[in-house]
Each structure stands twice: as C-alpha cells, then as structure tokens.
Amino acid sequence: MDSLYPKFLTDEQQYEQAQALWHDRWQSLIRSDARHGLWMTPWLSTTFADGTPCHDGNPIFSAVCPSLHLGVRVIQLEPSGEPRELTFWIDTFGEGGEAVKELVISCALTAETLRDALNLMSQWITQKEVRLTG
C-alpha cells in the first residue's frame, strides 16, 4: 500500500496537506446529510497552550455535533509498513449530560484506509453505529 503523506510527522507541509484532505473529505461527506449544519470542526484542540501547533496526528481531524452528542476523531499514524493499518472504536468524551459519544479512527493514511474511514464516518453520522464492511 502506498502511504499518503508518509512524512507528515516530520514535514509540516505534508501534515497540513493531510489535515486538509481529511477536512475536505469530511465536508463532502456531510454535505449530503440533512444535519450537516449541526457538525462543527475542528472539535478537539490541535495546539499547545501557547498556540503552537501540535503536529502529532492525534487528532489530525475532529468534528462534533453537540445536539446529538456525537463526535469523530481521527488519529493518523506514521506508516509502519503493515499492509493495512486501521482500527476504530467507540469512546465517551466528557461526563454527564455533556458527554459525547465519539467514533475514534486510528490509521496510517492510504487510499484504502481513507475510503474505509470515510465509510465508517458515514455510518456514524447516519446510523450512530459502525462496522467495517467489504
């Protein structure tokens, strides 16, 4: 598998390109959902307290829908040479009435893992549950 932006952790331009790719694909995905205006991105901070960008890939992308208490977080990993690096899970961010149920996707970015991640995100925003298909 050919990695997309394989040096994103050490090359600021590749990092920004990877961020833009996730953001653009997300926008295309939610554009067709009736609740698209309810989602906000970014959700989670990607900077240190002094405002310096934290380019560690966690998260490289995040979005939240406060009214539905749903979130999405993508952790982009440095490629390790494995044929397909993608895992996902459901987590809870926060507590009580403000808690957000989040889909967390962790992957090394390839065309295949991007496609799978977008499929998972689509299921999450439309069905509030996910499973990897195909």
Backbone torsions as a table, in degrees:
resi	resn	phi	psi	omega
1	MET	NA	133.4	176.8
2	ASP	-86.1	122.0	179.1
3	SER	-73.4	143.2	172.5
4	LEU	-95.2	128.4	-179.6
5	TYR	55.1	56.0	-174.5
6	PRO	-64.0	-21.3	-178.7
7	LYS	-105.1	25.6	-173.7
8	PHE	-59.8	-26.9	-179.3
9	LEU	-77.2	-20.8	-178.8
10	THR	-114.7	-11.0	-177.9
11	ASP	-118.0	108.3	-175.9
12	GLU	-57.6	-38.3	179.8
13	GLN	-64.8	-43.2	177.5
14	GLN	-64.2	-38.0	178.8
15	TYR	-60.8	-47.7	-179.5
16	GLU	-65.4	-35.1	177.2
17	GLN	-66.9	-40.8	178.1
18	ALA	-64.7	-44.4	176.6
19	GLN	-57.7	-45.9	-179.3
20	ALA	-63.5	-38.3	178.4
21	LEU	-62.0	-49.2	178.6
22	TRP	-59.2	-45.5	-178.4
23	HIS	-63.4	-46.5	-179.0
24	ASP	-62.9	-43.3	179.8
25	ARG	-66.2	-37.6	176.7
26	TRP	-62.2	-46.9	-179.6
27	GLN	-59.3	-41.4	177.2
28	SER	-63.8	-38.5	-178.6
29	LEU	-66.9	-47.3	-174.8
30	ILE	-82.5	-14.9	179.1
31	ARG	-55.5	-32.4	-178.2
32	SER	-86.6	-5.4	-180.0
33	ASP	-93.1	135.7	-177.5
34	ALA	-60.8	-26.0	-178.6
35	ARG	-95.1	17.9	-173.6
36	HIS	-57.3	-32.3	-179.5
37	GLY	-71.9	-11.6	-179.4
38	LEU	-85.3	-15.5	-178.1
39	TRP	-88.0	136.5	177.8
40	MET	-119.6	139.8	177.1
41	THR	-142.5	142.4	-6.2
42	PRO	-73.1	158.2	177.9
43	TRP	-100.0	-53.2	-177.1
44	LEU	-94.7	144.7	-178.1
45	SER	-66.8	141.9	176.3
46	THR	-121.3	24.9	178.4
47	THR	-130.3	156.2	172.4
48	PHE	-76.0	172.9	-178.2
49	ALA	-57.6	-31.3	-179.2
50	ASP	-84.9	4.0	178.4
51	GLY	92.6	-6.3	178.6
52	THR	-68.5	132.1	178.5
53	PRO	-60.9	138.6	176.5
54	CYS	-104.0	95.5	-175.6
55	HIS	-92.8	62.3	179.8
56	ASP	-106.2	-0.8	178.5
57	GLY	85.9	-1.8	-179.2
58	ASN	-129.4	96.6	-3.7
59	PRO	-92.2	152.7	170.9
60	ILE	-89.7	-22.1	176.4
61	PHE	-149.3	143.4	173.4
62	SER	-152.4	151.5	177.8
63	ALA	-149.2	153.0	179.4
64	VAL	-142.5	146.8	171.7
65	CYS	-118.9	94.2	-174.4
66	PRO	-57.9	-37.6	-177.2
67	SER	-67.8	-28.5	177.9
68	LEU	-98.2	-6.4	-177.1
69	HIS	56.2	43.0	178.5
70	LEU	-121.1	144.2	177.7
71	GLY	-140.5	163.2	175.8
72	VAL	-133.4	133.8	175.3
73	ARG	-134.1	130.0	176.3
74	VAL	-111.4	125.4	174.1
75	ILE	-105.7	115.9	178.9
76	GLN	-96.6	127.7	-177.8
77	LEU	-100.5	154.6	172.5
78	GLU	-69.1	135.2	-179.9
79	PRO	-59.5	136.8	-179.9
80	SER	-111.3	-3.6	-179.1
81	GLY	96.0	-6.1	175.8
82	GLU	-65.8	150.5	-176.0
83	PRO	-64.7	-34.5	-179.2
84	ARG	-150.8	112.5	-177.3
85	GLU	-113.1	97.6	176.8
86	LEU	-154.6	126.2	171.2
87	THR	-133.1	159.1	177.5
88	PHE	-151.3	155.7	178.6
89	TRP	-157.9	165.9	176.2
90	ILE	-104.9	134.0	-178.6
91	ASP	-134.3	170.5	174.9
92	THR	-118.5	129.7	179.4
93	PHE	-112.2	121.9	-178.9
94	GLY	91.3	-174.4	-175.7
95	GLU	-137.2	161.3	174.2
96	GLY	61.2	-143.9	-177.0
97	GLY	-68.0	-14.8	179.6
98	GLU	-96.4	-0.9	-177.4
99	ALA	-61.7	141.6	178.8
100	VAL	-116.6	128.2	174.4
101	LYS	-84.0	119.2	-174.0
102	GLU	-118.3	141.7	169.6
103	LEU	-89.7	121.8	178.4
104	VAL	-109.9	125.1	178.1
105	ILE	-117.9	126.6	179.1
106	SER	-119.9	123.6	-176.5
107	CYS	-157.9	156.4	164.0
108	ALA	-89.4	133.3	-169.3
109	LEU	-80.7	116.9	170.8
110	THR	-134.2	171.5	176.8
111	ALA	-59.5	-38.4	-178.7
112	GLU	-69.2	-46.6	-178.6
113	THR	-69.6	-31.5	175.1
114	LEU	-63.1	-46.2	178.6
115	ARG	-59.8	-46.2	179.7
116	ASP	-63.9	-42.1	179.6
117	ALA	-62.5	-43.0	178.8
118	LEU	-65.6	-35.6	175.4
119	ASN	-62.6	-45.3	177.7
120	LEU	-62.0	-44.4	179.1
121	MET	-61.1	-42.0	179.9
122	SER	-61.2	-45.0	176.9
123	GLN	-60.5	-41.8	-176.6
124	TRP	-62.9	-45.9	-176.3
125	ILE	-76.4	-22.7	-179.3
126	THR	-99.5	-34.2	-174.2
127	GLN	-116.8	-10.4	-178.4
128	LYS	61.3	24.0	173.5
129	GLU	-152.9	162.9	-176.2
130	VAL	-141.4	154.5	168.2
131	ARG	-157.9	143.8	-179.4
132	LEU	-80.6	125.4	-179.0
133	THR	-116.3	160.5	173.8
134	GLY	72.1	NA	NA
